Amino acid sequence: MENKEIKTLSDQELVDKIKEGKEAYGKLKLNHNVSPIENPIKIRDSRKTVARLQTEATKRKKAVK
């Protein structure tokens, strides 16, 4: 997910995407620990996407204050 797409999300959609992203990241890590997944780059991409979403959420909270 690109930054342009993230900025167009509403606040509730942003919270939902963060929750979904964290769940997906956790599942990827667990699956990789059990048996190596074919493309471990997916783990890194998932982690970075969650970080981008959280950064946008923090920006919005600070802008409100």
Secondary structure, DSSP 8 states (H G I E B T S, - for coil): --HHHHHTS-HHHHHHHHHHHHHHHHHHHHHHHHS--S-THHHHHHHHHHHHHHHHHHHHHHHH-
